[in-house]
Structures are given as structure tokens and as C-alpha cells.
Amino acid sequence: MGTGRRPCPSLPVLLAVLAAGPGVLLAGAPRRATPRLDDIVAALRHYVHDYEDKLTLIVAEESYLQRVYSPQSIFQTRGTRRTTSEMFFAFTPTSKQWLAVRDVESVDGQAVPNRPDVASMLASAPAKDVASTLKTYNSRYNVGTIYRNFNEPTLSLELFDTVHHEDVAFDLKGLDVQNGVSLATLGFRERGAPTLIVDLAKRAVQSSGEVTVETATGCVRKIVLKSSIDDVLSALVTTYGHDVKLDFWVPVDFVEHYTANADEEIVGHATYTNFRRFEVHGGIK
């Protein structure tokens, strides 16, 4: 199973009844219109386009735990692996790709010897080549028999860039208000090819899922990305949180779930902390 990257390039909901007495609605009470799907999608695309400049040249600390189960019983663990890494986030302006590059520091408590210098690699080679090299290198730390190499928390953002406006269909699943902020959950599905993910034979695999955003700004709060390749079902869930130091939202939690019929179930859970900027002389290529 592999990733196939495409060659690329405010309106808060407030439903309130202000009553002066039983059954009395105050005259002039403001009534906000329900956000339109097209407006929410436009805000999402604009946000992701601007986000390309924010979440690039950013590094964070990743704590990642993988577990392999027998599908018949989630209490029967067949294997585990815990890694700690530095995760380098970048967006490549030339290929229009989101990259999350792992520099694995330890595996099951043991330091990894002869680690590559990721920052130097990014300075000397195109970021997509560095990501591809390290993705293959780091896949040896995956547990289980299900092959996958697209376990990146920012992967699904590519679907919402403005250059893919004809490739993805949306529908409105629901509206909510949390802490005074209007949120919308949108269903999405890929239509046509090329697709975000391909199988080992490079055939298109259409994905679908849900994205939760702020209706006014398009700020992404959560993304669920689902796909099916032969007998393997996958679900990737990225949750975003506001980082005080950087003053914007970053991926803080990433859960992967893979099942292969009745043979195997793999669950991965990664958390991200200590976000900060790093320097690459000449910028990301």
C-alpha cells in the first residue's frame, strides 16, 4: 500500500431565544443565517491554502505507539512498538505536497544509532525525495503484516487545497457550537483520478471521510480519512489543537486504524508536542 500524490500545482451560527417572559421573543433579537455549504468549503480551501505557509519548516516531538491485535479479541495483543521521533512538517511549493518527515530517535526505549541529519538532507535535496527516502527507511519500524507508508497526520490536507476543487465532493453532515465557536462537519469523497492514495500496483484508491472546521474561518479542527485497498480498511484521524507559542492550530493527535478481514488489526496512536521552527538554508525545495 503506498501513497500516490497528485501532480500539483463568518458566519457563526447562533440560535438563541431571548425571552422577556414565558413565550415572549424580544423584538430585534439577532438571528444569524445558517452557513451555506459552498461558503464553508470556500473558507476551508482558503484556510488550507494559507496554512501552507504556516505549517512549514516546523518540527515537533512525536510519541508513537503501535499495537497489533487479533480481530477476534482486542484484548489479545500480538505485538507492540513504541518510537520517539522528531517530526518535520513542510509544504513543498513546487510539487504542492504536504510532507511529514520522521527522524526516529528511539525504538522501544533503545536509541537509534547513525541517525540521518534530516535538516541537512532537506537543505541539500528536494523535500519530496527526502520524505520518500526516509519513509522507506522508517517503514521497517512498522509492526504487523499490513504494509503501509502513508501514516502522516497532514496527508489529508492535500484534498482541501484550492488546486483540487474539482476532485472532491462535499456534503454538510452537521453544525455545532463549541465555546462560542460555530463548527461544521463536512463529509467528503474523492471523485475521479489521480487520487491521494494508490495501491502497490499504482492503481487509484478513492478516499472519503469527514472534516470538522470553523464555519467563519475554515480552520481545521479534525479530519477522518478512510480508504479501502483490497481487503484492508484504513482510517486515519488527525485532531488539531491551538499552539500558544506559534499562535496557530497544529496536529496534536493522530490515530491510525487498519484491519485486514479477520486476520489482523493494527492501531497506531501518535501525539505531538514542543512545536518550533527550524531553519533550512535556501528554503524547502
N, C-alpha and C positions, 0 to 999 in steps of 0.2 A: 504494500500500500504506500503510495507516495503522494507528494503534493504536486499539483500542476498549476503554476502561476500563469495568469493571463498576460500576454504581451500588452503592456500598458502605455498606455501612456504612463409673537409671545403672547404665546397666548395661554396663560394658566387657566385651568378650569376651576371655577368657584361656584358651587351650587349651594346657595345659602338662603335661608328664610329668616328675615329679621322681623320678629313679631312684637307689636306693642301690646298685644293681649291675645287671648286664645283665638286662633283663626284669623288674625289680622296681619296683613302683609304691609310693611311700611312702604309708602309711596316713594318712588325714586330709588328703591334698593337696586344696586347694580346687578346686572345679570350678564354673565360672560357667555359668549357663544362657544359651543363645543368645537374644539380644534378639528380642522379638516385633515384627512389622511395625507393629501398632497402637500399641505403645508408642513406637517410633521416630517415627512420624508425629505422635503427640501431642506428643513433645518438640520436633519441628521446628516445629509450629504455635505452641507456647508460646514458643519462641525468637524466631520472626519477629514475634510479637505484641509481645514486649518490645523487640525490635530497632527498632521504630518510634520509640521514644523516644531511642534511642542515635544512629542514623544520620539525624539531622535537625538542621538548622542546622549542617551540616558542609560545608566547602569543601576541595577538593583541586586539585592541578595535574595537568592531563591532557596527555599527549603522544600524538597520534593520527595514524597513518599509514594511508592508503587506497591500494590498488593495484587496477587493473583489468587482467584478463587475457583472452586468447583461450582458451576452454576446451580447444582442441586442444593448447595448449602453455602451461604455466605460466611458461615462460621468455620468452614474448612479452608484455611489459608494454605495455598500450595507454595507460596514464595513471597518475599518482600524485598524491597531495596530502598534505601534512603540516600539521597545525594544532596549535597550543598553546592551551590554554584553562584557565580556572578552571571547575571543575565543582562546582555547588552541589547538595548532596543534601538532600532534605527529604521528610517524610511529612506529608500533609495529613489532619488528624483529621476534617475534615468530609466530604470525598469519599472518604476511605480509599484514597488513591493514593500510590504511590512516585513521586517526581519526581527527575530528574537534569537540571539546567538548565545548559547550556553558555554561558559567556561567552567567545567566541572572541577571543583576543588577537592571534594572528598566523596567516597563511596562507602556506605556502611561504616562510617567513622574512621576510615583509612584515607590518608592524604593521597591524592593522585600525583604521581611523580612526572616530571618532564612536561608540565602543562604548557600548552601553547600560549603565546602572548597575543591575546585577541585584539587588544588596542593597536598593537603594531601591525597585525595582519589586516585590520580594517584600514590602516593608513597606507598600506602598500598594494592592496588588491581590491577589486570590486567587492562590495559588501555581499552581493548575492553569491559570489564564488566562495567567500569565507564561510558564509552560512551553510552552503552546500557541503563544503569540506568538513566542517565541524558537526553538521547534522549526521553525516555518515559515521564520523568518528565517535560521536556520543551515543549513537543508537546501540552500541554494544552494552550500554548500561541499562537498557530496557529489559524488563523481565517478562516472562511468558512467551508463548509461541506466536502470538499475533504480531505480525510485522507492521510497524507504523513509524512514520517520520514527520508527522505534521503536528506534533504536540507543542504548539506555540500559542500563548494566550492572546496575541494580537492578530493571528491569522485571519479571523473572520472580518476584521475591519476592512479588508480589501473589497468586500462585497458592497460596501456603502460609499465608496469613493464616487465622485461625480462622473468619472470616465466609464462607470459601469451602469449608468442609469437605465439602459435598455436591457440589461442582463438579469435583473432581479425584480420579481413582482412582490408587492406588499399588500397586506390587509390589516385592518385595525382589530386587535384582539380585546383591548380593554383600556380604560382610563382609571387613574388613581391619583390621590393626593397624599404625599408623604412630607411631613414637616413643612407644610405650606407650599410645596413644590408640586406642580402638575406633571404627572408622568403618563406616558403612553406605552403600551406593549404592542409591538407590531409583529405579525407573522411575516416571514419572507421565504422565498424559494427561488432557486436559480432556474432560468429557462434558457435553453439553447446551450451552445458550446462556443469557446472553451470554458471550462469550469475551474473552480478554485482548487478542487482535489481531483486527481486521476488515480486509476489503479496501477498495478505493476506493469500492465501492458500499455500504459499511457492512454487508456480509454477514459472518456469523460465520466465523472461521477457527480450527479447533481445533488447539491446540499439544500437543506431547508432549516428553519428554526424560528427563534423569536429574539427580538432586540427590545430592551426597555430603555427609553430615552426621556429626557425632559422635553416637554412639548414646546416650550418657549425657545430653548437654545439648541436642541438636538443633542445635548450632552449625553453620552452613552453611559448607562448605569450597569447594564448586564446584557450578555449575549449568550444564547444557546444555539450551537451549530450541530446539526445532525446529518449523518450520511450513512449510506448502506453500500458496502462493496462485497459482492458475492454473499457469503454467509456471515459477514462481520458487520455488526451495527456499532456505530460510534456516536458519542455525544460529548461535545466539549462545551464547558460552561465557564465563562470569564466574568468575574464580578469586579467592578471598578469602585475605587474609593478616592476621596479628595486627599491629596498630599499637601500638608500645610507648607512645607519648605518650598516645593515647586509651585504651589498655588494652582494646580490643575488636577484633574482626575486621572488616575493611573490604574493599571490592572493590579489588584491586590490578592486575588484568589482565583485559582484555575483548577477545575476538576475535569478529569477525563474518564470516560466510561466506555469500555469496549466489550462486546460479547460476541462469541462465535458459536452459534447454535447451542448445543448442550455440552460443548467441550471445555470452554474456558471463559472466564470473566476477569477483566483487568480494570482496576480502579486506580487512578493516579490523582494525587492532590498536592498542589504547589501553592505556596504563599510567598509574597514578595514584600520586602521591607528595605529601608535605607536607600531610597531613590536619590540619585545625584547625577550630575552631568560629568561627562568625560570628554577629553579633547582628542581630536583626530586631525593631524596637520593636513590641511588641504581639503578637509571635509569628507563626507561619505560619498563614495563613487557609485 
